[in-house]
Amino acid sequence: MIKKILIGLVVVIAIILIVAAMRPAEFQVQRSATLSASPAALFEQVNDHHKFVVWNPFMKLDPNVKNTFSGPDSGVGAVCSWDGNNDIGAGSCTITESKPGELVRCRMDWKRPMEGVATVDFTFKPVGDKTVVTWAMYGKNGYMGKLVSLFMNCDKMCGPQFEQGLASLGQVASATAVASPK
């Protein structure tokens, strides 16, 4: 009887490992929001890590997170490294491309709880007196990432955080625009 249970267990584990190997390597999470602020005002909030950490919902998961900034204050080469609790782990975000009012692209490097790399894009499209902001994260999963994706859905984990962050971005950018008259 125990032999049959062990054989069954080995078969189940083998099936899980094979299914994981066949999963797509690419992943993407994307959310958009129409915000009442100009592309320039929104870009300014995203292109500067010191401002980004104020409205970034992931940073709110650990009020004691330690952020370290290096490189220029904003734009290409600006880096924010963080070290926090188990909810946010540790890693860094480096701005790799910056087009005023259009795009901020970052390289995300996670060290903990699991190592990984992804690209994050913020794009800004004017629509009348508002702006459609898209927050997208994409990259490739290695085998371990594919295996984890069988049990954890990146879109369901990050998507609501992106939505919350975009709403906070809109509030901060609107308040900043009101506070600094033209």
PEVENBEL-V690060 format. One record per residue. N is the residue number from 1. SS is DSSP state (2 for helix, 1 for strand, 0 for the rest). OMEGA is omega as a letter, one per 40 degrees, with the letter a starting at -180 (999 if undefined). Layout:
BEGIN
n->{N	N}
ss->{SS	SS}
omega->{OMEGA	OMEGA}
END
This chain:
BEGIN
n->{1	2	3	4	5	6	7	8	9	10	11	12	13	14	15	16	17	18	19	20	21	22	23	24	25	26	27	28	29	30	31	32	33	34	35	36	37	38	39	40	41	42	43	44	45	46	47	48	49	50	51	52	53	54	55	56	57	58	59	60	61	62	63	64	65	66	67	68	69	70	71	72	73	74	75	76	77	78	79	80	81	82	83	84	85	86	87	88	89	90	91	92	93	94	95	96	97	98	99	100	101	102	103	104	105	106	107	108	109	110	111	112	113	114	115	116	117	118	119	120	121	122	123	124	125	126	127	128	129	130	131	132	133	134	135	136	137	138	139	140	141	142	143	144	145	146	147	148	149	150	151	152	153	154	155	156	157	158	159	160	161	162	163	164	165	166	167	168	169	170	171	172	173	174	175	176	177	178	179	180	181	182}
ss->{0	2	2	2	2	2	2	2	2	2	2	2	2	2	2	2	2	2	2	2	2	2	0	0	0	1	1	1	1	1	1	1	1	1	1	0	0	0	2	2	2	2	2	2	2	2	0	0	2	2	2	2	2	2	2	0	0	0	2	2	2	0	0	0	0	1	1	1	1	1	0	0	0	0	0	0	0	0	1	1	1	1	1	0	0	0	0	0	0	1	1	1	1	1	1	1	1	1	1	0	0	0	1	1	1	1	1	1	1	1	1	1	0	0	0	1	1	1	1	1	1	1	1	1	1	1	1	0	0	1	1	1	1	1	1	1	1	1	1	1	0	0	2	2	2	2	2	2	2	0	0	0	0	2	2	2	2	2	2	2	2	2	2	2	2	2	2	2	2	2	2	2	2	2	2	2	2	2	2	0	0	0}
omega->{a	i	i	i	i	i	i	i	i	i	i	i	i	i	i	a	i	i	i	a	a	a	i	a	a	i	i	i	a	i	i	i	i	a	a	i	a	i	a	a	i	i	a	a	a	a	a	a	i	i	a	a	i	a	a	a	a	i	i	i	i	a	a	a	i	i	i	a	i	a	i	i	a	i	a	i	i	a	i	i	i	i	a	a	a	i	a	i	a	i	i	i	a	i	a	i	a	i	a	i	a	a	i	i	a	i	i	i	i	i	a	e	i	i	i	i	i	i	i	i	i	i	a	a	i	i	a	i	i	a	i	i	i	i	a	i	a	i	a	i	i	a	a	i	i	a	i	a	i	a	a	a	a	a	a	i	a	a	i	i	i	i	i	i	i	i	i	i	i	i	a	a	i	a	i	a	i	a	i	a	a	999}
END
